[in-house]
Amino acid sequence: MFKSVLASFSFLLLVGTTISQRSTLELSPVFYPEKNVVAIEDNDINFIGLSLYHFDDTPFKILYRFQFLDNSWSDWSELKLEEHGKGTNERQAYAANPIHQAIHAFQLKAASEVKQPTARIFISKSKSDQFYETTDRGFDCEQPDFCDRSCWCTDCPIDSSPEFTTPTHIIVHHSAGFNESPDFVEVVAYYYDLHVNTNGWDDIGYNWLIDPNGVIYEGRPDGYQGAHFSCINENTVGICVIGDFTSQLPTEEAMTTLVDLIGFEASAHKLDVTDETYHLTGDFILPTIAGHRDSSGSENACSGTSCPGDTFYSFLDVIRERVATLPCYCGDVSSNQDLHLDNIVVYPNPFAHSIHMEGIENEQYQLMNSQGQLILDLKVQSENDLSHLPKGLYFISSKGKILQSILKK
């Protein structure tokens, strides 16, 4: 028997299509005494990712159901306790399963009273039937196309005061939910809202996300320190494969994209994907390609996790091998072809105003930004004034080959 109570919880709602407008409302919905239900109606809902959170540390039972356009109702289902990206506060997050047809309304009801009556609802509604386009950075085989931030959200600002970092390790995650969805653009926007508005972080936690179709989504920009590795985030790139891989593997499309993306990051930062190296903040030896759960090897980590899921974690050796045998990665990192081009010295790195570069006389070196655009030609055995450039990650290249990444702080 469900008790009749005030809506003593806070919840997030995400609805919409590929291109959408979003708004955030603050409200205190009421469970109607005769039905004990919070009801939301809208004639333009065709995707919903629901996360409910409250300020008590004891999980409780919340049920939900959808009303479809023919006025029929789905069965009541229980919201799943959401472990994805849990913050350090006392909030508990929950999530509903994705739906695959248009809905008119949804309802919630609780099995027990919840304290702290507040509510936050994040809404995204259809604006058009357009589809996003991926962006090509122009790094040949090293960088796959990706959906940049403006393609998955036009009003999700980048962290305005980032911590910059130079990656030494690549951390693989799973999102622990949404193995399938009618619209993964909205799933990414949902995770942004969960991280920023529920967890209180400065931005989405990851640098990259990959959906089951193999589409890459840009999170925090290259060179920006993420929030994904149990409080030892420095010197890492965070890549999240969307889905729960506790008992199944990601799709082959997702894994192929993951291999290509890791190949790019490893090439750009000169990382040996088969090695184990020292992680400074964690003060421990960590595989260059590691799973989130590997943070447990550090006494400096603040939390434990099973991410990226038992089945996926056991497959990381295969991912390492596939990256190591990529022709583009082997050509950039492992072979002796054009090895003399790598004999450059650049300092300081990170830099604030200018860099000094030593390299091969009469060789042409270029500076590229993180979008693969040529910025300027660099002078060897000389000082290069880069004070006019914005903060961020840049790449030094020659003959179409990325030689080194540098960071402007």
ZATI-34735 format. One record per residue: z, x, y of N, C-alpha, C in turn; residue in three letters. Coordinates in steps of 0.05 Angstrom, whole numbers, plus 5000, padded with zeros to 4 digits. Each point is the difference from the previous one (the first is absolute). Example, Ala and Ser with C-alpha at 12.3 -4.5 7.8 and 13.67 -1.06 7.14 Angstrom:
515652644886500049825024500050185024ALA/498649935021500150165024501449855022SER/
//
This chain:
500050174976500049835024500050185025MET/498049965017499850165024501849895022PHE/501550175013501749925022498449945025LYS/500949825016498749955026501350185020SER/498450205010501150205019498150045023VAL/500950135021498350095021498350234989LEU/497850055013498250224991501350265008ALA/501850104983501650235007498750264990SER/497650045008498650254991497850055020PHE/498850234997497750075017497650054982SER/497649915008497750054983497650065017PHE/498150144986497550095012497749854987LEU/498149915015497749864989497550145009LEU/498150054981497550125008497849834989LEU/498349885017497849844991497450085014VAL/497749964988497650065014497650074983GLY/497850095012497750104986499550285009THR/497550104994499550285005500350085029THR/498949855018500450055029501849785010ILE/502250085013502049795006501550065026SER/501449805010501850035022502849954989GLN/501950165010502749974990501949955023ARG/502249864994502149965020502750014985SER/502150055015502650014989501849805014THR/501449834984501749805011502950044991LEU/501949935018502850004992500949714998GLU/501249924978500849734997502349984980LEU/501349764999502149954980499349744986SER/498450024979499249754985502449884986PRO/499849744993502249864988499249894973VAL/501750044980499749864974500649715005PHE/498149824995500549725004502149904980TYR/502049865009502249934981499049844976PRO/498149825004499149844977498250154981GLU/498850225009498250154982500850304997LYS/501750095018500850285000497650195000ASN/498149945019497550155000499350085029VAL/499150255003498750095025497049974996VAL/498749855017497149944997498450115023ALA/497850134995498250105020497249884994ILE/498849875020497349894996498050135019GLU/497650044991497950115016497449944986ASP/497949925015497549924987498150244996ASN/500950245006498250234998501350234985ASP/501349954979501350214984498350054975ILE/499050244996498550064976500950264987ASN/502150125011501350234987502950005010PHE/501850074982502850025009501450224984ILE/501250195014501850194988502749955013GLY/502049914984502549915011502250204993LEU/501550095021502450164995502349885014SER/502249944986502449885011502250214999LEU/501550035021502250194999502549885014TYR/502350094992502549915011501850245003HIS/502449965012501750225007502450034981PHE/499849884977502150024980499050194979ASP/501750164988499150194980499949894972ASP/500449734997500049874974497449844997THR/498250074982497649844996500649724991PRO/498349815008500549724991497349884994PHE/500149754991497549874990498749835021LYS/497550065006498449845018497549914986ILE/499349755001497649904987497949925022LEU/497550014992497949925018497849854985TYR/498449855015497749874988497949965022ARG/497449964993497849975018498849724997PHE/499149885023498449764999497150075005GLN/498249924981497250075003498649795016PHE/497550065006498549825019499549724988LEU/500149974974499849734988502649864999ASP/502150115014502749895002501750034975ASN/498950134979501650054977501950245005SER/502250024985501950215004500150194975TRP/500550255006500450194978502849954989SER/500650124976502749994990501850185017ASP/502649945000501950175013500250274986TRP/499950225015500250274989502250155015SER/501250194987502150165012498950245015GLU/500950045025499250245014501050254986LEU/498450204999500750254986501550195020LYS/502250114990501450205016498150235006LEU/499750075025498050205009501350275004GLU/499550194982501150275003498350185017GLU/497649915006498150175015501150085027HIS/500150265005500750105027502749915010GLY/502049964983502549895009501350185021LYS/500949895022501250165021502950064994GLY/501350135019502850084997501949795009THR/499049785012501849795008500749824976ASN/501549785006501049844978498149774993GLU/497650005010498149784995499050014971ARG/499549774989498749974974497349875005GLN/497950114989497349895004499149874975ALA/498349795003498949854977497149955006TYR/498449964979497149955004499049794981ALA/498049855009498749804984497550124988ALA/499049894978497550094989497749925017ASN/497850155000497649925016498849754988PRO/498649855017498549764991497050055003ILE/498549844985497150055000498449755008HIS/501349825014498549775012501449925025GLN/498649855016501149925026502449814996ALA/501950035018502449824998500449875027ILE/501449775000500549855024502950055010HIS/501850054981502850025008501550154978ALA/502550095006501850114980502849925006PHE/501750004979502849935003501850204986GLN/502450035011502050184989502649844995LEU/501550074980502749894997501750214986LYS/502649985006501950204991501949884980ALA/501050174981501949914980502950035009ALA/500450155021502850045010499950055029SER/502349985013500250045029499650305007GLU/498750045022499550285010501150025028VAL/501350235006501250035026497950105021LYS/500850005025498450105022497549845005GLN/500249765012497649845004498150105021PRO/498050164992497850095017497449984985THR/497850005014497450004986497950135017ALA/498350154987497850135014497549954984ARG/498049905012497649924986497550135012ILE/498650154984497650155008497649864990PHE/498249915018497849824992497450135007ILE/498150004982497350105005498149784992SER/498349915018498249774995497150085004LYS/498349864985497150065000498849985028SER/498450205006498549995026497049994995LYS/499150124978497150004994499650074971SER/497550004991499450074972498850284998ASP/500550165021498950274999501550174980GLN/498850214991501250194982500350275014PHE/502050154992500550265013497950204990TYR/499750215015498350224992501750264998GLU/499350164980501550254997498950215019THR/501550205005499350225018499550254984THR/497950145006499350254987500750235018ASP/501750184992500850225016497950235000ARG/498250004982498050204999500950264988GLY/502050004983500950244987498750044972PHE/497549914997498650024975501649874978ASP/500250144977501449884977503050005003CYS/501150155019502950025002501349755010GLU/498749845017501349775012498449744994GLN/501249834983498649744995500149835026PRO/498349795000500149815022502749854999ASP/500849905023502649865001500049785020PHE/501749814997500549785019502250105019CYS/499250055025501950115019501949785010ASP/501950085016502149815008498949765014ARG/498050035017498949785015498649804981SER/499350094976498649824982501949834984CYS/502550094997502049824986502049875018TRP/500150105025501849875019499450095028CYS/499549815018499350085028502550015017THR/502349914990502450005016502450134985ASP/499450214985502050164986500050285011CYS/501550055021499750265014501050234984PRO/498850235004500850254987502650105013ILE/501750134985502550115010499450165025ASP/501449935022499450135025501550265004SER/501950064983501550255002500350134972SER/497750084989500050094972501350284996PRO/500950054976500650274991497550114987GLU/499150235009497750124988500850184977PHE/498350034980500650164977497550134988THR/500350224987497850134985500549974970THR/498349854986500649934972499950244982PRO/502050014982500050194978500049854973THR/500549735001500149844976498749735005HIS/498949884979498949735001501649824982ILE/501149785011501849834986498549744993ILE/500049934974498649764991502049784995VAL/499449765010501749764998498549774987HIS/501549804992498949734996501649815018HIS/498849785007501349815018501949814986SER/499950004972501849844984499349705002ALA/497649935010499249725001497149985008GLY/498949764998497249945008498050154984PHE/500249984973497950114983497349855005ASN/500249765009497649855008500649845025GLU/497949955015500349855025497249915009SER/499849775013497449925011499250175025PRO/501950145011499450155025502050235004ASP/499250244992501850235002500350105029PHE/498249935018500450065028502649885009VAL/500549754993502449875008502550114985GLU/499650094976502250134986501050255015VAL/498150165009500750245015501449935026VAL/499049795014501449915024502849904994ALA/500349874977502649904991501950244996TYR/499150214987501750234996500850135027TYR/498150015019500650105026502349845012TYR/499849744999502049835012502750034986ASP/499950034973502550044985501350265008LEU/498550215003501150265007501150015029HIS/498449885018500850025029502049795007VAL/499549754993501749785010502449944982ASN/499850074974502349964982501750264998THR/498650224993501550254996500650145027ASN/498649935021500550125026498950285003GLY/497950064984498750265003498150005024TRP/499150245007498150035023497249914994ASP/499350004974497249944992500049944970ASP/497749934990499849984971500750264987ILE/501350004977501250244989498050204990GLY/497649924991498150174986497950115019TYR/498750224992497750095015497449864990ASN/500049934975497649864989500949794980TRP/498449794997500449804978497349964987LEU/500149934974497649964985500349734985ILE/498049825002500349754986498650014973ASP/500349804982498850014974497050015000PRO/498749945022497150025002499150285007ASN/501950185006499350275007499650045030GLY/500849805016499850035029502450155011VAL/499550195018502150155012500749885027ILE/502649985006500949905026501650225014TYR/499450055025501450215015502749895009GLU/502150154994502749935009500750185024GLY/502250154997500650205022497850215000ARG/499150095023497850195001500650274986PRO/498050154994500350264989501850175018ASP/501850144989501850175015502549865010GLY/500149744998502449845007501849994976TYR/502650065004501949994979500649704993GLN/499849944974500549724992502949944994GLY/500449774988502749914992499749894971ALA/499950184981499349924973501350174978HIS/501450215007500950194979503050045001PHE/501549795001502950004996501450195020SER/499349985025501250165022499350295000CYS/498250094983499050285001497049995005ILE/499249875021497249935005498450245012ASN/501350205010498650225013498150134980GLU/497750095011498050164984498849844977ASN/499749745003498849844979497949815012THR/498149934982498149795005500749774981VAL/500449765009500749774983497649834995GLY/499349974974497849824992501049794982ILE/499749755007501049774985497649854987CYS/500149984973498149844986501249724997VAL/498749805011501149735001500049884972ILE/502449904992500349884974502650094987GLY/500749874978502450074984499050134974ASP/500750264997499050154977502250104982PHE/502049824997502150054981499050004971THR/498349814994499049974973497049994998SER/498650075021497150024999499050215020GLN/497550094996498950195018498549875022LEU/499650145023498249895020497249974989PRO/498349855014497249974992498650265002THR/497850034986498550255001498950045028GLU/499349785014499050035028502250125017GLU/502449914997502250115016500550304993ALA/500050064974500650284992497850195009MET/497549914998497850175010500250065029THR/500749795016500450045028502450185006THR/502249974984502350175003499350294996LEU/498450064979499250274994498450115023VAL/498149855011498450095022501750055025ASP/501949835005501750035024501850244998LEU/501250044976501750234996498350255002ILE/497549994990498350235002499550085029GLY/499649805017499750065028502550125013PHE/502349874995502450105012500750284990GLU/499650054974500650264988498150225012ALA/497549935003498150195012500750065029SER/500649795015500550035029502550175005ALA/502049984982502550145004500450244981HIS/497850074985500050234983502349984979LYS/500149784986502149954980498950044972LEU/501550134983499350034972501149764985ASP/498349824991501049744989501350044972VAL/499650234988501150054973502750155002THR/500950065024502350185004502649845005ASP/502250144999502649905009501050205021GLU/500749905023500850175022502649905013THR/501150175017502549945013499649795022TYR/501749805000500049795021502450065018HIS/499550065025502050115018502349805004LEU/499549765009502149815007501649924975THR/498549964978501449934975501450234987GLY/499350255008501250244989499950004969ASP/497549954990499650014971497150054994PHE/499450064975497250054991498949734993ILE/497649945011498849734997497050034993LEU/498949854981497150014995498549945026PRO/497850145004498449955024499149705001THR/499249894977499649714998502449894986ILE/501649855014502549904988500249705002ALA/501749884984500649725002502449965018GLY/500349765011502349955018502650064985HIS/500249934974502550044985500850294998ARG/498150185005500650294998502050085022ASP/500449835020502050075020502850024988SER/500449894977502750014987500850294993SER/498150185000500650284994501350155023GLY/500149875024501250125023502749885006SER/502050165006502649915008499949885028GLU/497950055015499749905027498849725002ASN/499049904978498849735000502149795003ALA/499349785013502049805006499949764982CYS/498049994982499849764982498450084975SER/500449844979498550044976498049774996GLY/498050044983498049794997498550064973THR/498749794990498250044977497150025008SER/499449985025497350025011498750274992CYS/497550004992497949805001499849834974PRO/502149954987499949854975499850184976GLY/501249924977500150174977497250074989ASP/498349814998497350044989498450185018THR/500049955026498450165019501150285002PHE/502650025001501250275003499250184977TYR/499949894975499350174977497050085001SER/498549875018497150055002499450215022PHE/502050095014499550185023498850274991LEU/500650094976498750244990497049974998ASP/499149774992497149944999498950005028VAL/501449895019499050005028499850285010ILE/502050174995499850285008497650144988ARG/499549954975497750134987497449905011GLU/499849745006497549895011499550125028ARG/502150035016499650125026499250294998VAL/501350144982499450294997497150064991ALA/498849804987497250044991497949885018THR/500949885023498049905019498350235010LEU/497349974999498350215011500650085029PRO/500649805016500650065028502650155003CYS/502049934985502650135001499750294989TYR/498750034978499650264988498550185020CYS/497949895013498550165018501650085024GLY/501749825010501650065024502450194994ASP/501349954977502650134996499950214978VAL/498549954979500450164976497850214995SER/497649975012497950194994499950235020SER/498350204994499750235018497649965019ASN/498749784998497649955017500949995029GLN/498850165017500650015028503050065005ASP/501250154982502850055002500750165026LEU/498050165009500550165023500649835025HIS/498949755000500449835023503049925003LEU/501450014977502849935001501850215013ASP/498950235004501650225011500249975030ASN/501349785009500649965028503050005004ILE/500850075024502849995007500249835026VAL/501749794999500349835023503049985006VAL/500750045025502849985007500249935030TYR/502249875009502149884983499049744987PRO/501349924979499349754986502649884988ASN/501049785011498949835021499950145027PRO/498449895018499650115026500549795021PHE/500550095025500549815022497750005020ALA/498950245006497950025021497550144990HIS/500250234988497750164992500550134973SER/497850084987500250154975498450275003ILE/500950204986498550254998498850004972HIS/497450074999498649994974498750274995MET/500450104976498750244991498349934976GLU/497550085001498149944978497750194999GLY/497849914989497650174996498350005025ILE/499350235010498350025024497349864995GLU/499049875020497449864999500049764981ASN/502349934989500249754984500749775018GLU/498849774995500649775017502249834987GLN/502149955016502249844992500249765018TYR/500649774989500349755015502749884996GLN/500949855020502449844999499349714997LEU/501149864980499449724995502649845002MET/499849755009502449835001500449874973ASN/502049834997500649874975498149784993SER/498249945018497849804994497450144992GLN/500150274997497650154992498150055022GLY/500849965025498250045023500350295010GLN/497850135007500050275011501149995028LEU/502050165005501350015027498850235017ILE/500050244988499050235015499650234981LEU/498650215010499750254986502450185006ASP/500950154981502350185003499050295003LEU/501550155015499450285004501850174983LYS/498850204986501650174983500950255016VAL/502250124990501250235014500749935029GLN/500849755004500449915027501949765000SER/501049945025501749775004498249755005GLU/500849784988498549755004501949795013ASN/499349925024501649815015499549714989ASP/502049884988499849734989502049815013LEU/500950075024502149855013499049725007SER/497449965003498949735007499949814977HIS/500550094976499849834976502649844996LEU/499849754990502449854994501450124975PRO/502549934997501650094977498849894974LYS/500250154979499049904974498950234983GLY/498749924978499050194980497050065006LEU/499350264998497250085004499250194977TYR/497450044997499050174978498150215011PHE/500250244990498150225007498050014977ILE/497450005007497949994980497950215007SER/498450074979497750175004498049944978SER/497549975007497949944981500649754984LYS/501249805013500649754987502450014981GLY/501550225001502250044982502650015016LYS/502049834992502650005014501550254991ILE/500950165019501450244994503149985003LEU/500949855020502849985005500649765018GLN/502449894996501049795017502050125020SER/499949905024501950095021501249755013ILE/502450025010501449775011500850055029LEU/499249825018501050025027502449825003LYS/502250125009502549855002500649915029LYS/
//
